[in-house]
Amino acid sequence: MSQSHRHAAIMFTDIVGYTVIMGSDEDRVLEVVGKNRKIHTELIEKFKGTLIKEMGDGMLASFNLASDSVRCAIEIQKTCKTKFSRELTAQAVSN
């Protein structure tokens, strides 16, 4: 019986402070998780990855190349930082 092996780069992400935030504003957190999921799924696909599993605010993805995984992670960080800082700033100004 022949066995085949393949190399894979695994990426796991989650939202910092999710549990604490969830206790204070559940509706807002669910909105953020939805937006976060959209960002992740688009970028995982862009960098030729496969979404394996979602667990609350966490996402597990696999990539054939470690370099694709790293580039995807960097792009996720940049996109989330830009998107969520803009929203938080706009929310603070409107309050």
C-alpha positions as CSV (number, residue, x, y, z in Angstrom):
1,M,0.0,0.0,0.0
2,S,1.5,3.3,-1.0
3,Q,1.1,6.4,1.0
4,S,1.3,9.9,-0.3
5,H,2.4,12.9,1.7
6,R,2.1,16.6,0.9
7,H,3.4,19.7,2.6
8,A,0.9,22.3,3.8
9,A,1.1,25.6,5.6
10,I,-1.7,25.9,8.2
11,M,-3.0,29.3,9.3
12,F,-5.2,29.9,12.3
13,T,-6.6,33.3,13.0
14,D,-8.9,34.8,15.7
15,I,-10.1,38.2,16.9
16,V,-8.1,39.6,19.8
17,G,-10.3,40.3,22.8
18,Y,-13.3,38.5,21.3
19,T,-14.6,36.9,24.5
20,V,-14.3,40.2,26.5
21,I,-16.0,42.2,23.7
22,M,-18.7,39.6,23.3
23,G,-19.8,40.2,26.9
24,S,-20.2,43.9,26.3
25,D,-21.8,44.3,22.9
26,E,-22.9,41.0,21.4
27,D,-24.7,42.5,18.3
28,R,-21.6,44.6,17.4
29,V,-19.3,41.6,17.8
30,L,-21.5,39.4,15.5
31,E,-21.4,42.2,12.9
32,V,-17.6,42.3,13.2
33,V,-17.3,38.5,12.9
34,G,-19.4,38.6,9.7
35,K,-17.2,41.3,8.1
36,N,-14.1,39.5,9.4
37,R,-15.3,36.2,7.8
38,K,-15.9,38.0,4.4
39,I,-12.3,39.5,4.5
40,H,-10.8,36.1,5.3
41,T,-12.7,34.1,2.8
42,E,-11.9,36.5,-0.1
43,L,-8.2,36.7,0.8
44,I,-7.8,32.9,1.5
45,E,-9.2,32.3,-2.0
46,K,-7.0,35.1,-3.5
47,F,-3.9,33.4,-2.1
48,K,-4.9,29.9,-3.2
49,G,-5.8,28.6,0.2
50,T,-8.6,26.4,1.5
51,L,-10.8,27.3,4.4
52,I,-10.9,24.2,6.5
53,K,-13.0,25.2,9.5
54,E,-14.6,28.2,11.3
55,M,-14.9,28.2,15.1
56,G,-16.7,31.3,16.5
57,D,-14.2,34.0,15.7
58,G,-11.4,31.6,14.7
59,M,-10.7,30.4,11.2
60,L,-8.4,27.6,10.1
61,A,-7.0,27.5,6.6
62,S,-4.5,25.5,4.6
63,F,-2.1,26.6,1.8
64,N,0.1,24.6,-0.5
65,L,2.9,27.2,-0.1
66,A,4.0,28.8,3.2
67,S,4.7,32.0,1.3
68,D,1.0,32.2,0.2
69,S,0.0,31.7,3.8
70,V,2.2,34.4,5.0
71,R,1.1,36.9,2.3
72,C,-2.5,36.1,3.1
73,A,-2.0,36.7,6.8
74,I,-0.3,40.0,6.2
75,E,-3.1,41.1,3.8
76,I,-5.7,40.1,6.4
77,Q,-4.0,42.1,9.1
78,K,-3.7,45.2,6.8
79,T,-7.3,44.9,5.6
80,C,-8.8,44.4,9.1
81,K,-6.7,47.2,10.6
82,T,-7.8,49.7,7.8
83,K,-11.4,48.6,7.8
84,F,-12.0,48.3,11.5
85,S,-10.1,51.5,12.5
86,R,-12.1,53.5,10.0
87,E,-15.3,52.1,11.4
88,L,-14.3,52.7,15.0
89,T,-13.2,56.3,14.2
90,A,-16.5,57.0,12.4
91,Q,-18.5,55.5,15.3
92,A,-16.6,57.6,17.9
93,V,-17.2,60.8,15.9
94,S,-20.9,60.1,15.6
95,N,-21.3,59.4,19.3
